[in-house]
Amino acid sequence: MSLFLKSIGDSPRNRVLEFFIEGRELDYSLKDVMTNCDLSKTLAMLSMHDLIEDEMILPTRKVSKIQLFKLNLKDRPVIGLCWVFDDLIKVSLEDIKKPQVTEI
């Protein structure tokens, strides 16, 4: 489980949010969400529906019959979650970079 999900809780909705935050500049199909979040079609659709209703995820374009979605980077809660996500990465990287001092 990722540090982000440990911090905000592991749920299908939060997995979808994390997936979109990781690739915040890209748009994704429902199948991408199902595959990368390890969710069934029903759970992915329910989570996406909730996030679209809350305007955290927006439909962007259609490729053939496939609707693509993108993170709404103008939504205040989304901006806050992106900040938390980025901050958690910085903290974890700082922990990795700290030299391990061993006493002899």
N, CA, C and O atoms as a GROMACS GRO file, in nm:
protein
  416
    1MET      N    1   0.085  -0.117   0.000
    1MET     CA    2   0.000   0.000   0.000
    1MET      C    3   0.090   0.124   0.000
    1MET      O    4   0.193   0.126   0.066
    2SER      N    5   0.050   0.224  -0.073
    2SER     CA    6   0.130   0.345  -0.085
    2SER      C    7   0.119   0.431   0.040
    2SER      O    8   0.027   0.415   0.121
    3LEU      N    9   0.213   0.521   0.055
    3LEU     CA   10   0.213   0.612   0.168
    3LEU      C   11   0.090   0.703   0.164
    3LEU      O   12   0.034   0.737   0.268
    4PHE      N   13   0.049   0.742   0.044
    4PHE     CA   14  -0.069   0.827   0.027
    4PHE      C   15  -0.194   0.755   0.078
    4PHE      O   16  -0.274   0.814   0.151
    5LEU      N   17  -0.211   0.629   0.040
    5LEU     CA   18  -0.328   0.553   0.084
    5LEU      C   19  -0.322   0.523   0.233
    5LEU      O   20  -0.426   0.515   0.298
    6LYS      N   21  -0.202   0.506   0.288
    6LYS     CA   22  -0.189   0.488   0.432
    6LYS      C   23  -0.232   0.614   0.506
    6LYS      O   24  -0.288   0.606   0.615
    7SER      N   25  -0.207   0.729   0.445
    7SER     CA   26  -0.240   0.856   0.509
    7SER      C   27  -0.388   0.890   0.503
    7SER      O   28  -0.445   0.935   0.602
    8ILE      N   29  -0.450   0.870   0.388
    8ILE     CA   30  -0.590   0.910   0.374
    8ILE      C   31  -0.688   0.793   0.381
    8ILE      O   32  -0.810   0.814   0.385
    9GLY      N   33  -0.637   0.671   0.382
    9GLY     CA   34  -0.723   0.554   0.390
    9GLY      C   35  -0.734   0.484   0.256
    9GLY      O   36  -0.742   0.548   0.152
   10ASP      N   37  -0.735   0.351   0.261
   10ASP     CA   38  -0.743   0.271   0.139
   10ASP      C   39  -0.889   0.240   0.108
   10ASP      O   40  -0.954   0.164   0.180
   11SER      N   41  -0.939   0.299   0.002
   11SER     CA   42  -1.074   0.272  -0.046
   11SER      C   43  -1.070   0.279  -0.198
   11SER      O   44  -0.976   0.336  -0.255
   12PRO      N   45  -1.170   0.222  -0.265
   12PRO     CA   46  -1.170   0.230  -0.411
   12PRO      C   47  -1.164   0.375  -0.462
   12PRO      O   48  -1.093   0.405  -0.559
   13ARG      N   49  -1.238   0.463  -0.398
   13ARG     CA   50  -1.238   0.604  -0.438
   13ARG      C   51  -1.099   0.664  -0.424
   13ARG      O   52  -1.052   0.735  -0.513
   14ASN      N   53  -1.032   0.638  -0.312
   14ASN     CA   54  -0.900   0.693  -0.289
   14ASN      C   55  -0.795   0.632  -0.383
   14ASN      O   56  -0.700   0.700  -0.422
   15ARG      N   57  -0.812   0.505  -0.419
   15ARG     CA   58  -0.721   0.444  -0.516
   15ARG      C   59  -0.732   0.514  -0.651
   15ARG      O   60  -0.632   0.540  -0.717
   16VAL      N   61  -0.857   0.543  -0.691
   16VAL     CA   62  -0.879   0.612  -0.819
   16VAL      C   63  -0.819   0.753  -0.812
   16VAL      O   64  -0.753   0.797  -0.906
   17LEU      N   65  -0.842   0.822  -0.701
   17LEU     CA   66  -0.784   0.956  -0.684
   17LEU      C   67  -0.632   0.952  -0.693
   17LEU      O   68  -0.571   1.034  -0.761
   18GLU      N   69  -0.571   0.856  -0.624
   18GLU     CA   70  -0.425   0.844  -0.628
   18GLU      C   71  -0.376   0.820  -0.771
   18GLU      O   72  -0.277   0.879  -0.813
   19PHE      N   73  -0.446   0.734  -0.844
   19PHE     CA   74  -0.408   0.705  -0.982
   19PHE      C   75  -0.412   0.832  -1.067
   19PHE      O   76  -0.320   0.858  -1.145
   20PHE      N   77  -0.518   0.911  -1.053
   20PHE     CA   78  -0.529   1.033  -1.132
   20PHE      C   79  -0.430   1.139  -1.086
   20PHE      O   80  -0.380   1.216  -1.168
   21ILE      N   81  -0.400   1.144  -0.956
   21ILE     CA   82  -0.302   1.240  -0.906
   21ILE      C   83  -0.162   1.207  -0.958
   21ILE      O   84  -0.087   1.297  -0.994
   22GLU      N   85  -0.128   1.079  -0.961
   22GLU     CA   86   0.003   1.038  -1.012
   22GLU      C   87   0.024   1.082  -1.156
   22GLU      O   88   0.132   1.128  -1.192
   23GLY      N   89  -0.078   1.070  -1.237
   23GLY     CA   90  -0.068   1.110  -1.377
   23GLY      C   91  -0.159   1.228  -1.405
   23GLY      O   92  -0.240   1.225  -1.497
   24ARG      N   93  -0.144   1.331  -1.326
   24ARG     CA   94  -0.241   1.442  -1.326
   24ARG      C   95  -0.250   1.518  -1.457
   24ARG      O   96  -0.350   1.588  -1.479
   25GLU      N   97  -0.153   1.509  -1.542
   25GLU     CA   98  -0.158   1.582  -1.670
   25GLU      C   99  -0.217   1.497  -1.783
   25GLU      O  100  -0.236   1.548  -1.893
   26LEU      N  101  -0.245   1.372  -1.757
   26LEU     CA  102  -0.292   1.281  -1.862
   26LEU      C  103  -0.440   1.250  -1.843
   26LEU      O  104  -0.496   1.272  -1.736
   27ASP      N  105  -0.502   1.197  -1.949
   27ASP     CA  106  -0.639   1.151  -1.935
   27ASP      C  107  -0.644   1.000  -1.955
   27ASP      O  108  -0.563   0.942  -2.027
   28TYR      N  109  -0.741   0.937  -1.888
   28TYR     CA  110  -0.748   0.791  -1.881
   28TYR      C  111  -0.889   0.742  -1.908
   28TYR      O  112  -0.988   0.812  -1.886
   29SER      N  113  -0.896   0.618  -1.956
   29SER     CA  114  -1.024   0.553  -1.978
   29SER      C  115  -1.064   0.475  -1.852
   29SER      O  116  -0.984   0.459  -1.760
   30LEU      N  117  -1.186   0.428  -1.850
   30LEU     CA  118  -1.235   0.346  -1.739
   30LEU      C  119  -1.152   0.218  -1.727
   30LEU      O  120  -1.123   0.172  -1.617
   31LYS      N  121  -1.115   0.162  -1.841
   31LYS     CA  122  -1.034   0.040  -1.840
   31LYS      C  123  -0.897   0.065  -1.778
   31LYS      O  124  -0.846  -0.019  -1.704
   32ASP      N  125  -0.838   0.181  -1.806
   32ASP     CA  126  -0.711   0.217  -1.742
   32ASP      C  127  -0.725   0.220  -1.591
   32ASP      O  128  -0.639   0.171  -1.518
   33VAL      N  129  -0.834   0.279  -1.545
   33VAL     CA  130  -0.861   0.289  -1.401
   33VAL      C  131  -0.877   0.149  -1.341
   33VAL      O  132  -0.819   0.119  -1.237
   34MET      N  133  -0.956   0.065  -1.407
   34MET     CA  134  -0.978  -0.071  -1.357
   34MET      C  135  -0.847  -0.147  -1.344
   34MET      O  136  -0.822  -0.212  -1.243
   35THR      N  137  -0.765  -0.139  -1.446
   35THR     CA  138  -0.640  -0.214  -1.450
   35THR      C  139  -0.540  -0.163  -1.347
   35THR      O  140  -0.482  -0.242  -1.272
   36ASN      N  141  -0.518  -0.032  -1.344
   36ASN     CA  142  -0.414   0.025  -1.259
   36ASN      C  143  -0.453   0.036  -1.111
   36ASN      O  144  -0.366   0.043  -1.024
   37CYS      N  145  -0.582   0.039  -1.083
   37CYS     CA  146  -0.627   0.048  -0.944
   37CYS      C  147  -0.668  -0.088  -0.889
   37CYS      O  148  -0.707  -0.099  -0.773
   38ASP      N  149  -0.661  -0.190  -0.972
   38ASP     CA  150  -0.698  -0.326  -0.932
   38ASP      C  151  -0.841  -0.329  -0.878
   38ASP      O  152  -0.866  -0.379  -0.768
   39LEU      N  153  -0.935  -0.275  -0.958
   39LEU     CA  154  -1.076  -0.270  -0.921
   39LEU      C  155  -1.160  -0.343  -1.024
   39LEU      O  156  -1.125  -0.350  -1.142
   40SER      N  157  -1.272  -0.396  -0.978
   40SER     CA  158  -1.367  -0.455  -1.071
   40SER      C  159  -1.434  -0.343  -1.150
   40SER      O  160  -1.425  -0.226  -1.114
   41LYS      N  161  -1.500  -0.379  -1.258
   41LYS     CA  162  -1.566  -0.278  -1.341
   41LYS      C  163  -1.671  -0.203  -1.261
   41LYS      O  164  -1.684  -0.081  -1.273
   42THR      N  165  -1.747  -0.275  -1.179
   42THR     CA  166  -1.852  -0.213  -1.099
   42THR      C  167  -1.794  -0.113  -1.000
   42THR      O  168  -1.842   0.001  -0.991
   43LEU      N  169  -1.691  -0.154  -0.925
   43LEU     CA  170  -1.629  -0.064  -0.828
   43LEU      C  171  -1.565   0.057  -0.895
   43LEU      O  172  -1.575   0.169  -0.845
   44ALA      N  173  -1.501   0.035  -1.008
   44ALA     CA  174  -1.439   0.145  -1.081
   44ALA      C  175  -1.545   0.244  -1.129
   44ALA      O  176  -1.527   0.365  -1.119
   45MET      N  177  -1.656   0.192  -1.181
   45MET     CA  178  -1.763   0.278  -1.230
   45MET      C  179  -1.826   0.358  -1.117
   45MET      O  180  -1.854   0.477  -1.132
   46LEU      N  181  -1.850   0.293  -1.003
   46LEU     CA  182  -1.909   0.362  -0.888
   46LEU      C  183  -1.816   0.472  -0.835
   46LEU      O  184  -1.859   0.583  -0.806
   47SER      N  185  -1.689   0.440  -0.824
   47SER     CA  186  -1.591   0.538  -0.776
   47SER      C  187  -1.580   0.655  -0.873
   47SER      O  188  -1.579   0.771  -0.831
   48MET      N  189  -1.571   0.624  -1.001
   48MET     CA  190  -1.562   0.729  -1.101
   48MET      C  191  -1.688   0.817  -1.100
   48MET      O  192  -1.679   0.939  -1.110
   49HIS      N  193  -1.804   0.753  -1.086
   49HIS     CA  194  -1.930   0.829  -1.083
   49HIS      C  195  -1.930   0.928  -0.968
   49HIS      O  196  -1.968   1.044  -0.985
   50ASP      N  197  -1.887   0.884  -0.849
   50ASP     CA  198  -1.880   0.972  -0.733
   50ASP      C  199  -1.784   1.088  -0.756
   50ASP      O  200  -1.814   1.203  -0.724
   51LEU      N  201  -1.668   1.058  -0.812
   51LEU     CA  202  -1.567   1.162  -0.835
   51LEU      C  203  -1.610   1.260  -0.944
   51LEU      O  204  -1.579   1.379  -0.936
   52ILE      N  205  -1.680   1.211  -1.044
   52ILE     CA  206  -1.732   1.299  -1.150
   52ILE      C  207  -1.842   1.388  -1.092
   52ILE      O  208  -1.848   1.507  -1.123
   53GLU      N  209  -1.927   1.330  -1.009
   53GLU     CA  210  -2.035   1.405  -0.945
   53GLU      C  211  -1.978   1.516  -0.856
   53GLU      O  212  -2.034   1.626  -0.849
   54ASP      N  213  -1.868   1.488  -0.789
   54ASP     CA  214  -1.802   1.588  -0.703
   54ASP      C  215  -1.712   1.681  -0.783
   54ASP      O  216  -1.648   1.769  -0.725
   55GLU      N  217  -1.706   1.664  -0.914
   55GLU     CA  218  -1.626   1.744  -1.007
   55GLU      C  219  -1.477   1.738  -0.977
   55GLU      O  220  -1.403   1.833  -1.006
   56MET      N  221  -1.432   1.627  -0.920
   56MET     CA  222  -1.289   1.607  -0.898
   56MET      C  223  -1.224   1.547  -1.022
   56MET      O  224  -1.105   1.567  -1.046
   57ILE      N  225  -1.304   1.474  -1.100
   57ILE     CA  226  -1.260   1.418  -1.228
   57ILE      C  227  -1.358   1.466  -1.333
   57ILE      O  228  -1.479   1.470  -1.311
   58LEU      N  229  -1.304   1.503  -1.448
   58LEU     CA  230  -1.387   1.555  -1.557
   58LEU      C  231  -1.370   1.472  -1.683
   58LEU      O  232  -1.260   1.426  -1.712
   59PRO      N  233  -1.479   1.453  -1.759
   59PRO     CA  234  -1.464   1.390  -1.890
   59PRO      C  235  -1.391   1.487  -1.982
   59PRO      O  236  -1.420   1.607  -1.982
   60THR      N  237  -1.297   1.436  -2.061
   60THR     CA  238  -1.219   1.525  -2.147
   60THR      C  239  -1.252   1.508  -2.295
   60THR      O  240  -1.291   1.604  -2.361
   61ARG      N  241  -1.238   1.389  -2.346
   61ARG     CA  242  -1.260   1.366  -2.490
   61ARG      C  243  -1.298   1.221  -2.512
   61ARG      O  244  -1.286   1.137  -2.423
   62LYS      N  245  -1.344   1.195  -2.633
   62LYS     CA  246  -1.376   1.058  -2.672
   62LYS      C  247  -1.282   1.015  -2.783
   62LYS      O  248  -1.256   1.089  -2.878
   63VAL      N  249  -1.232   0.893  -2.769
   63VAL     CA  250  -1.152   0.831  -2.874
   63VAL      C  251  -1.232   0.710  -2.918
   63VAL      O  252  -1.248   0.614  -2.843
   64SER      N  253  -1.283   0.716  -3.041
   64SER     CA  254  -1.381   0.618  -3.090
   64SER      C  255  -1.501   0.622  -2.996
   64SER      O  256  -1.568   0.725  -2.986
   65LYS      N  257  -1.530   0.512  -2.928
   65LYS     CA  258  -1.643   0.509  -2.835
   65LYS      C  259  -1.597   0.518  -2.689
   65LYS      O  260  -1.678   0.505  -2.597
   66ILE      N  261  -1.469   0.539  -2.668
   66ILE     CA  262  -1.413   0.536  -2.533
   66ILE      C  263  -1.402   0.678  -2.477
   66ILE      O  264  -1.336   0.764  -2.534
   67GLN      N  265  -1.469   0.700  -2.364
   67GLN     CA  266  -1.462   0.830  -2.295
   67GLN      C  267  -1.337   0.834  -2.209
   67GLN      O  268  -1.307   0.740  -2.136
   68LEU      N  269  -1.265   0.945  -2.218
   68LEU     CA  270  -1.146   0.965  -2.135
   68LEU      C  271  -1.174   1.068  -2.027
   68LEU      O  272  -1.258   1.157  -2.045
   69PHE      N  273  -1.104   1.055  -1.914
   69PHE     CA  274  -1.125   1.141  -1.799
   69PHE      C  275  -0.992   1.196  -1.750
   69PHE      O  276  -0.887   1.137  -1.772
   70LYS      N  277  -1.000   1.313  -1.683
   70LYS     CA  278  -0.881   1.379  -1.633
   70LYS      C  279  -0.912   1.440  -1.497
   70LYS      O  280  -1.026   1.473  -1.466
   71LEU      N  281  -0.808   1.453  -1.416
   71LEU     CA  282  -0.821   1.516  -1.285
   71LEU      C  283  -0.852   1.664  -1.304
   71LEU      O  284  -0.790   1.731  -1.387
   72ASN      N  285  -0.946   1.716  -1.226
   72ASN     CA  286  -0.983   1.857  -1.233
   72ASN      C  287  -0.886   1.937  -1.145
   72ASN      O  288  -0.905   1.947  -1.024
   73LEU      N  289  -0.785   1.992  -1.205
   73LEU     CA  290  -0.681   2.063  -1.132
   73LEU      C  291  -0.723   2.203  -1.088
   73LEU      O  292  -0.642   2.276  -1.030
   74LYS      N  293  -0.847   2.241  -1.115
   74LYS     CA  294  -0.898   2.371  -1.069
   74LYS      C  295  -0.985   2.356  -0.944
   74LYS      O  296  -1.028   2.456  -0.886
   75ASP      N  297  -1.011   2.233  -0.904
   75ASP     CA  298  -1.093   2.205  -0.786
   75ASP      C  299  -1.006   2.217  -0.661
   75ASP      O  300  -0.900   2.156  -0.654
   76ARG      N  301  -1.051   2.294  -0.561
   76ARG     CA  302  -0.970   2.320  -0.441
   76ARG      C  303  -0.934   2.192  -0.365
   76ARG      O  304  -0.818   2.176  -0.326
   77PRO      N  305  -1.029   2.101  -0.341
   77PRO     CA  306  -0.989   1.977  -0.271
   77PRO      C  307  -0.885   1.896  -0.350
   77PRO      O  308  -0.797   1.834  -0.290
   78VAL      N  309  -0.895   1.896  -0.481
   78VAL     CA  310  -0.797   1.825  -0.564
   78VAL      C  311  -0.660   1.891  -0.550
   78VAL      O  312  -0.559   1.821  -0.540
   79ILE      N  313  -0.656   2.022  -0.550
   79ILE     CA  314  -0.529   2.094  -0.533
   79ILE      C  315  -0.466   2.056  -0.399
   79ILE      O  316  -0.346   2.034  -0.391
   80GLY      N  317  -0.548   2.049  -0.294
   80GLY     CA  318  -0.499   2.011  -0.163
   80GLY      C  319  -0.447   1.869  -0.160
   80GLY      O  320  -0.342   1.842  -0.101
   81LEU      N  321  -0.519   1.777  -0.223
   81LEU     CA  322  -0.474   1.637  -0.227
   81LEU      C  323  -0.345   1.623  -0.307
   81LEU      O  324  -0.259   1.542  -0.272
   82CYS      N  325  -0.331   1.700  -0.415
   82CYS     CA  326  -0.206   1.697  -0.493
   82CYS      C  327  -0.090   1.746  -0.407
   82CYS      O  328   0.019   1.691  -0.412
   83TRP      N  329  -0.116   1.851  -0.328
   83TRP     CA  330  -0.013   1.904  -0.241
   83TRP      C  331   0.029   1.799  -0.137
   83TRP      O  332   0.148   1.779  -0.112
   84VAL      N  333  -0.070   1.732  -0.077
   84VAL     CA  334  -0.042   1.626   0.020
   84VAL      C  335   0.040   1.514  -0.045
   84VAL      O  336   0.139   1.467   0.011
   85PHE      N  337  -0.003   1.471  -0.164
   85PHE     CA  338   0.066   1.365  -0.237
   85PHE      C  339   0.212   1.402  -0.262
   85PHE      O  340   0.303   1.324  -0.236
   86ASP      N  341   0.233   1.524  -0.313
   86ASP     CA  342   0.369   1.570  -0.343
   86ASP      C  343   0.453   1.582  -0.216
   86ASP      O  344   0.571   1.547  -0.215
   87ASP      N  345   0.392   1.631  -0.108
   87ASP     CA  346   0.463   1.646   0.018
   87ASP      C  347   0.503   1.510   0.076
   87ASP      O  348   0.613   1.496   0.129
   88LEU      N  349   0.415   1.412   0.065
   88LEU     CA  350   0.448   1.277   0.113
   88LEU      C  351   0.565   1.218   0.036
   88LEU      O  352   0.649   1.148   0.093
   89ILE      N  353   0.571   1.244  -0.094
   89ILE     CA  354   0.682   1.196  -0.175
   89ILE      C  355   0.812   1.264  -0.130
   89ILE      O  356   0.915   1.198  -0.116
   90LYS      N  357   0.807   1.396  -0.108
   90LYS     CA  358   0.927   1.468  -0.064
   90LYS      C  359   0.977   1.413   0.069
   90LYS      O  360   1.097   1.392   0.086
   91VAL      N  361   0.886   1.390   0.163
   91VAL     CA  362   0.925   1.339   0.294
   91VAL      C  363   0.987   1.201   0.282
   91VAL      O  364   1.088   1.172   0.345
   92SER      N  365   0.926   1.115   0.201
   92SER     CA  366   0.980   0.980   0.187
   92SER      C  367   1.116   0.982   0.117
   92SER      O  368   1.203   0.900   0.149
   93LEU      N  369   1.136   1.072   0.023
   93LEU     CA  370   1.266   1.085  -0.043
   93LEU      C  371   1.372   1.138   0.053
   93LEU      O  372   1.488   1.097   0.047
   94GLU      N  373   1.333   1.231   0.139
   94GLU     CA  374   1.428   1.283   0.238
   94GLU      C  375   1.471   1.172   0.335
   94GLU      O  376   1.587   1.165   0.374
   95ASP      N  377   1.377   1.086   0.371
   95ASP     CA  378   1.410   0.974   0.459
   95ASP      C  379   1.510   0.879   0.392
   95ASP      O  380   1.599   0.825   0.458
   96ILE      N  381   1.493   0.859   0.263
   96ILE     CA  382   1.583   0.770   0.189
   96ILE      C  383   1.722   0.832   0.178
   96ILE      O  384   1.823   0.762   0.186
   97LYS      N  385   1.727   0.964   0.157
   97LYS     CA  386   1.855   1.032   0.135
   97LYS      C  387   1.937   1.048   0.263
   97LYS      O  388   2.059   1.067   0.256
   98LYS      N  389   1.872   1.039   0.380
   98LYS     CA  390   1.946   1.057   0.505
   98LYS      C  391   2.051   0.948   0.519
   98LYS      O  392   2.020   0.830   0.505
   99PRO      N  393   2.174   0.987   0.547
   99PRO     CA  394   2.278   0.885   0.564
   99PRO      C  395   2.254   0.806   0.692
   99PRO      O  396   2.217   0.862   0.795
  100GLN      N  397   2.274   0.677   0.682
  100GLN     CA  398   2.260   0.590   0.798
  100GLN      C  399   2.391   0.589   0.875
  100GLN      O  400   2.494   0.546   0.824
  101VAL      N  401   2.386   0.638   0.999
  101VAL     CA  402   2.505   0.643   1.083
  101VAL      C  403   2.505   0.521   1.173
  101VAL      O  404   2.409   0.496   1.247
  102THR      N  405   2.612   0.447   1.166
  102THR     CA  406   2.625   0.330   1.254
  102THR      C  407   2.736   0.354   1.353
  102THR      O  408   2.843   0.404   1.318
  103GLU      N  409   2.710   0.319   1.474
  103GLU     CA  410   2.811   0.336   1.578
  103GLU      C  411   2.898   0.212   1.585
  103GLU      O  412   2.850   0.099   1.572
  104ILE      N  413   3.025   0.235   1.605
  104ILE     CA  414   3.119   0.124   1.612
  104ILE      C  415   3.165   0.107   1.755
  104ILE      O  416   3.245   0.018   1.784
   0.00000   0.00000   0.00000
